Amino acid sequence: MTSEQRCYVHTDKKSDGKWYYVVVIDGETGALMGPHDTEDQALAAGQKDLENLSINDDE
């Protein structure tokens, strides 16, 4: 049995034309965050949130 968590950032463009993201950890979706002007900005903000959570252990 592994204790490895699966974490990723999901981006979505809403009807207001802005980009939003959610952090998904082990299938649990977090709060919708945004708005951001571009998908890249939303993705970068989501990745930063993951780093701040200290869950991403790439080392």
Biopython code that builds the backbone (N, CA, C, O; Angstrom):
import numpy as np
from Bio.PDB.StructureBuilder import StructureBuilder

atoms = [
    (1, "MET", "N", (0.848, -1.188, 0.000)),
    (1, "MET", "CA", (0.000, 0.000, 0.000)),
    (1, "MET", "C", (0.888, 1.245, 0.000)),
    (1, "MET", "O", (1.793, 1.366, 0.826)),
    (2, "THR", "N", (0.633, 2.145, -0.906)),
    (2, "THR", "CA", (1.431, 3.364, -0.985)),
    (2, "THR", "C", (0.683, 4.525, -0.364)),
    (2, "THR", "O", (-0.547, 4.551, -0.316)),
    (3, "SER", "N", (1.458, 5.481, 0.107)),
    (3, "SER", "CA", (0.845, 6.679, 0.678)),
    (3, "SER", "C", (1.015, 7.869, -0.250)),
    (3, "SER", "O", (0.819, 9.015, 0.154)),
    (4, "GLU", "N", (1.385, 7.590, -1.510)),
    (4, "GLU", "CA", (1.596, 8.653, -2.474)),
    (4, "GLU", "C", (0.272, 9.317, -2.837)),
    (4, "GLU", "O", (-0.705, 8.646, -3.171)),
    (5, "GLN", "N", (0.258, 10.650, -2.766)),
    (5, "GLN", "CA", (-0.951, 11.389, -3.115)),
    (5, "GLN", "C", (-0.871, 11.830, -4.564)),
    (5, "GLN", "O", (0.194, 12.187, -5.067)),
    (6, "ARG", "N", (-2.012, 11.797, -5.219)),
    (6, "ARG", "CA", (-2.100, 12.289, -6.592)),
    (6, "ARG", "C", (-2.665, 13.693, -6.545)),
    (6, "ARG", "O", (-3.802, 13.908, -6.125)),
    (7, "CYS", "N", (-1.855, 14.647, -6.981)),
    (7, "CYS", "CA", (-2.231, 16.058, -6.922)),
    (7, "CYS", "C", (-2.061, 16.685, -8.299)),
    (7, "CYS", "O", (-1.082, 16.428, -8.999)),
    (8, "TYR", "N", (-3.024, 17.504, -8.669)),
    (8, "TYR", "CA", (-2.898, 18.236, -9.923)),
    (8, "TYR", "C", (-3.792, 19.466, -9.895)),
    (8, "TYR", "O", (-4.642, 19.624, -9.019)),
    (9, "VAL", "N", (-3.575, 20.331, -10.879)),
    (9, "VAL", "CA", (-4.351, 21.561, -11.025)),
    (9, "VAL", "C", (-5.226, 21.422, -12.262)),
    (9, "VAL", "O", (-4.750, 21.045, -13.332)),
    (10, "HIS", "N", (-6.498, 21.725, -12.107)),
    (10, "HIS", "CA", (-7.446, 21.692, -13.223)),
    (10, "HIS", "C", (-7.878, 23.125, -13.517)),
    (10, "HIS", "O", (-8.294, 23.846, -12.610)),
    (11, "THR", "N", (-7.782, 23.541, -14.781)),
    (11, "THR", "CA", (-8.207, 24.888, -15.177)),
    (11, "THR", "C", (-9.497, 24.815, -15.974)),
    (11, "THR", "O", (-9.789, 23.801, -16.609)),
    (12, "ASP", "N", (-10.262, 25.891, -15.937)),
    (12, "ASP", "CA", (-11.534, 25.937, -16.636)),
    (12, "ASP", "C", (-11.857, 27.381, -16.997)),
    (12, "ASP", "O", (-11.672, 28.286, -16.183)),
    (13, "LYS", "N", (-12.332, 27.593, -18.203)),
    (13, "LYS", "CA", (-12.751, 28.924, -18.641)),
    (13, "LYS", "C", (-14.261, 29.036, -18.442)),
    (13, "LYS", "O", (-15.026, 28.228, -18.968)),
    (14, "LYS", "N", (-14.670, 30.017, -17.698)),
    (14, "LYS", "CA", (-16.086, 30.205, -17.386)),
    (14, "LYS", "C", (-16.731, 31.149, -18.404)),
    (14, "LYS", "O", (-16.058, 31.727, -19.258)),
    (15, "SER", "N", (-18.034, 31.285, -18.290)),
    (15, "SER", "CA", (-18.801, 32.107, -19.242)),
    (15, "SER", "C", (-18.443, 33.585, -19.177)),
    (15, "SER", "O", (-18.762, 34.344, -20.092)),
    (16, "ASP", "N", (-17.772, 34.002, -18.086)),
    (16, "ASP", "CA", (-17.346, 35.405, -17.994)),
    (16, "ASP", "C", (-16.077, 35.671, -18.791)),
    (16, "ASP", "O", (-15.595, 36.803, -18.828)),
    (17, "GLY", "N", (-15.522, 34.618, -19.440)),
    (17, "GLY", "CA", (-14.320, 34.764, -20.250)),
    (17, "GLY", "C", (-13.039, 34.688, -19.444)),
    (17, "GLY", "O", (-11.952, 34.835, -20.004)),
    (18, "LYS", "N", (-13.138, 34.464, -18.155)),
    (18, "LYS", "CA", (-11.967, 34.392, -17.276)),
    (18, "LYS", "C", (-11.644, 32.937, -16.968)),
    (18, "LYS", "O", (-12.493, 32.054, -17.082)),
    (19, "TRP", "N", (-10.386, 32.710, -16.573)),
    (19, "TRP", "CA", (-9.903, 31.374, -16.241)),
    (19, "TRP", "C", (-9.868, 31.185, -14.730)),
    (19, "TRP", "O", (-9.523, 32.096, -13.978)),
    (20, "TYR", "N", (-10.229, 29.994, -14.310)),
    (20, "TYR", "CA", (-10.247, 29.620, -12.896)),
    (20, "TYR", "C", (-9.514, 28.291, -12.741)),
    (20, "TYR", "O", (-9.340, 27.554, -13.712)),
    (21, "TYR", "N", (-9.091, 27.993, -11.531)),
    (21, "TYR", "CA", (-8.454, 26.707, -11.288)),
    (21, "TYR", "C", (-8.942, 26.100, -9.984)),
    (21, "TYR", "O", (-9.440, 26.793, -9.097)),
    (22, "VAL", "N", (-8.786, 24.802, -9.894)),
    (22, "VAL", "CA", (-9.009, 24.075, -8.650)),
    (22, "VAL", "C", (-7.822, 23.130, -8.464)),
    (22, "VAL", "O", (-7.272, 22.606, -9.433)),
    (23, "VAL", "N", (-7.441, 22.925, -7.222)),
    (23, "VAL", "CA", (-6.421, 21.947, -6.881)),
    (23, "VAL", "C", (-7.156, 20.666, -6.505)),
    (23, "VAL", "O", (-8.073, 20.681, -5.683)),
    (24, "VAL", "N", (-6.744, 19.559, -7.114)),
    (24, "VAL", "CA", (-7.358, 18.258, -6.845)),
    (24, "VAL", "C", (-6.311, 17.393, -6.150)),
    (24, "VAL", "O", (-5.213, 17.190, -6.670)),
    (25, "ILE", "N", (-6.665, 16.885, -4.967)),
    (25, "ILE", "CA", (-5.766, 16.037, -4.187)),
    (25, "ILE", "C", (-6.493, 14.733, -3.882)),
    (25, "ILE", "O", (-7.519, 14.717, -3.203)),
    (26, "ASP", "N", (-5.937, 13.646, -4.398)),
    (26, "ASP", "CA", (-6.537, 12.323, -4.202)),
    (26, "ASP", "C", (-8.021, 12.298, -4.559)),
    (26, "ASP", "O", (-8.821, 11.687, -3.851)),
    (27, "GLY", "N", (-8.385, 12.955, -5.646)),
    (27, "GLY", "CA", (-9.757, 12.950, -6.117)),
    (27, "GLY", "C", (-10.664, 13.964, -5.437)),
    (27, "GLY", "O", (-11.813, 14.131, -5.844)),
    (28, "GLU", "N", (-10.165, 14.643, -4.408)),
    (28, "GLU", "CA", (-10.955, 15.659, -3.707)),
    (28, "GLU", "C", (-10.678, 17.023, -4.319)),
    (28, "GLU", "O", (-9.540, 17.490, -4.327)),
    (29, "THR", "N", (-11.715, 17.650, -4.827)),
    (29, "THR", "CA", (-11.586, 18.943, -5.489)),
    (29, "THR", "C", (-11.680, 20.070, -4.484)),
    (29, "THR", "O", (-12.598, 20.121, -3.665)),
    (30, "GLY", "N", (-10.707, 20.980, -4.561)),
    (30, "GLY", "CA", (-10.706, 22.134, -3.674)),
    (30, "GLY", "C", (-11.622, 23.233, -4.193)),
    (30, "GLY", "O", (-12.434, 23.017, -5.093)),
    (31, "ALA", "N", (-11.476, 24.399, -3.615)),
    (31, "ALA", "CA", (-12.305, 25.551, -3.978)),
    (31, "ALA", "C", (-11.894, 26.111, -5.334)),
    (31, "ALA", "O", (-10.724, 26.058, -5.715)),
    (32, "LEU", "N", (-12.870, 26.646, -6.053)),
    (32, "LEU", "CA", (-12.632, 27.312, -7.329)),
    (32, "LEU", "C", (-11.933, 28.636, -7.052)),
    (32, "LEU", "O", (-12.428, 29.454, -6.277)),
    (33, "MET", "N", (-10.780, 28.847, -7.687)),
    (33, "MET", "CA", (-9.977, 30.043, -7.438)),
    (33, "MET", "C", (-9.837, 30.853, -8.727)),
    (33, "MET", "O", (-9.719, 30.287, -9.813)),
    (34, "GLY", "N", (-9.849, 32.139, -8.602)),
    (34, "GLY", "CA", (-9.693, 33.018, -9.764)),
    (34, "GLY", "C", (-10.430, 34.306, -9.514)),
    (34, "GLY", "O", (-10.805, 34.575, -8.373)),
    (35, "PRO", "N", (-10.647, 35.087, -10.491)),
    (35, "PRO", "CA", (-10.398, 34.849, -11.918)),
    (35, "PRO", "C", (-8.976, 35.230, -12.340)),
    (35, "PRO", "O", (-8.284, 35.993, -11.666)),
    (36, "HIS", "N", (-8.571, 34.669, -13.481)),
    (36, "HIS", "CA", (-7.298, 34.978, -14.116)),
    (36, "HIS", "C", (-7.585, 35.273, -15.578)),
    (36, "HIS", "O", (-8.543, 34.755, -16.152)),
    (37, "ASP", "N", (-6.742, 36.112, -16.176)),
    (37, "ASP", "CA", (-6.966, 36.518, -17.568)),
    (37, "ASP", "C", (-6.633, 35.427, -18.578)),
    (37, "ASP", "O", (-7.251, 35.351, -19.641)),
    (38, "THR", "N", (-5.651, 34.576, -18.246)),
    (38, "THR", "CA", (-5.250, 33.521, -19.181)),
    (38, "THR", "C", (-5.191, 32.178, -18.470)),
    (38, "THR", "O", (-5.118, 32.111, -17.243)),
    (39, "GLU", "N", (-5.223, 31.111, -19.260)),
    (39, "GLU", "CA", (-5.100, 29.778, -18.688)),
    (39, "GLU", "C", (-3.733, 29.591, -18.043)),
    (39, "GLU", "O", (-3.617, 28.959, -16.993)),
    (40, "ASP", "N", (-2.695, 30.145, -18.676)),
    (40, "ASP", "CA", (-1.343, 30.034, -18.122)),
    (40, "ASP", "C", (-1.247, 30.673, -16.739)),
    (40, "ASP", "O", (-0.595, 30.130, -15.847)),
    (41, "GLN", "N", (-1.894, 31.822, -16.560)),
    (41, "GLN", "CA", (-1.886, 32.487, -15.254)),
    (41, "GLN", "C", (-2.604, 31.636, -14.215)),
    (41, "GLN", "O", (-2.137, 31.512, -13.082)),
    (42, "ALA", "N", (-3.723, 31.055, -14.590)),
    (42, "ALA", "CA", (-4.483, 30.205, -13.670)),
    (42, "ALA", "C", (-3.672, 28.971, -13.301)),
    (42, "ALA", "O", (-3.629, 28.587, -12.132)),
    (43, "LEU", "N", (-3.036, 28.352, -14.275)),
    (43, "LEU", "CA", (-2.234, 27.164, -14.026)),
    (43, "LEU", "C", (-1.046, 27.482, -13.123)),
    (43, "LEU", "O", (-0.742, 26.724, -12.202)),
    (44, "ALA", "N", (-0.379, 28.598, -13.385)),
    (44, "ALA", "CA", (0.766, 28.994, -12.559)),
    (44, "ALA", "C", (0.337, 29.252, -11.115)),
    (44, "ALA", "O", (1.042, 28.863, -10.184)),
    (45, "ALA", "N", (-0.797, 29.897, -10.922)),
    (45, "ALA", "CA", (-1.300, 30.170, -9.577)),
    (45, "ALA", "C", (-1.642, 28.853, -8.870)),
    (45, "ALA", "O", (-1.365, 28.698, -7.681)),
    (46, "GLY", "N", (-2.232, 27.926, -9.585)),
    (46, "GLY", "CA", (-2.561, 26.629, -9.007)),
    (46, "GLY", "C", (-1.320, 25.840, -8.633)),
    (46, "GLY", "O", (-1.282, 25.200, -7.582)),
    (47, "GLN", "N", (-0.300, 25.880, -9.491)),
    (47, "GLN", "CA", (0.959, 25.190, -9.193)),
    (47, "GLN", "C", (1.623, 25.791, -7.955)),
    (47, "GLN", "O", (2.202, 25.074, -7.140)),
    (48, "LYS", "N", (1.533, 27.109, -7.825)),
    (48, "LYS", "CA", (2.103, 27.771, -6.650)),
    (48, "LYS", "C", (1.365, 27.327, -5.386)),
    (48, "LYS", "O", (1.987, 27.106, -4.347)),
    (49, "ASP", "N", (0.050, 27.199, -5.474)),
    (49, "ASP", "CA", (-0.722, 26.707, -4.334)),
    (49, "ASP", "C", (-0.276, 25.298, -3.939)),
    (49, "ASP", "O", (-0.140, 24.997, -2.753)),
    (50, "LEU", "N", (-0.050, 24.444, -4.926)),
    (50, "LEU", "CA", (0.425, 23.088, -4.642)),
    (50, "LEU", "C", (1.773, 23.122, -3.928)),
    (50, "LEU", "O", (1.992, 22.382, -2.969)),
    (51, "GLU", "N", (2.666, 23.977, -4.394)),
    (51, "GLU", "CA", (3.982, 24.105, -3.768)),
    (51, "GLU", "C", (3.830, 24.572, -2.314)),
    (51, "GLU", "O", (4.518, 24.071, -1.425)),
    (52, "ASN", "N", (2.942, 25.515, -2.081)),
    (52, "ASN", "CA", (2.730, 26.037, -0.734)),
    (52, "ASN", "C", (2.136, 24.991, 0.202)),
    (52, "ASN", "O", (2.327, 25.069, 1.416)),
    (53, "LEU", "N", (1.429, 24.030, -0.341)),
    (53, "LEU", "CA", (0.851, 22.966, 0.471)),
    (53, "LEU", "C", (1.894, 21.918, 0.858)),
    (53, "LEU", "O", (1.627, 21.054, 1.694)),
    (54, "SER", "N", (3.082, 21.991, 0.252)),
    (54, "SER", "CA", (4.177, 21.040, 0.509)),
    (54, "SER", "C", (3.756, 19.603, 0.242)),
    (54, "SER", "O", (4.190, 18.684, 0.937)),
    (55, "ILE", "N", (2.920, 19.413, -0.750)),
    (55, "ILE", "CA", (2.485, 18.069, -1.118)),
    (55, "ILE", "C", (3.315, 17.550, -2.287)),
    (55, "ILE", "O", (3.600, 16.355, -2.368)),
    (56, "ASN", "N", (3.698, 18.441, -3.184)),
    (56, "ASN", "CA", (4.500, 18.052, -4.337)),
    (56, "ASN", "C", (5.914, 17.735, -3.903)),
    (56, "ASN", "O", (6.697, 18.653, -3.657)),
    (57, "ASP", "N", (6.263, 16.472, -3.804)),
    (57, "ASP", "CA", (7.606, 16.059, -3.439)),
    (57, "ASP", "C", (8.294, 15.474, -4.655)),
    (57, "ASP", "O", (8.361, 14.255, -4.809)),
    (58, "ASP", "N", (8.805, 16.337, -5.522)),
    (58, "ASP", "CA", (9.433, 15.895, -6.764)),
    (58, "ASP", "C", (10.840, 15.391, -6.551)),
    (58, "ASP", "O", (11.423, 14.816, -7.469)),
    (59, "GLU", "N", (11.397, 15.580, -5.401)),
    (59, "GLU", "CA", (12.782, 15.234, -5.130)),
    (59, "GLU", "C", (12.945, 13.786, -4.809)),
    (59, "GLU", "O", (14.061, 13.332, -4.554)),
]
sb = StructureBuilder()
sb.init_structure("model")
sb.init_model(0)
sb.init_chain("A")
sb.init_seg("    ")
for serial, (resi, resn, name, xyz) in enumerate(atoms, 1):
    if name == "N":
        sb.init_residue(resn, " ", resi, " ")
    sb.init_atom(name, np.array(xyz, "f"), 0.0, 1.0, " ", f" {name:<3s}", serial, name[0])
structure = sb.get_structure()
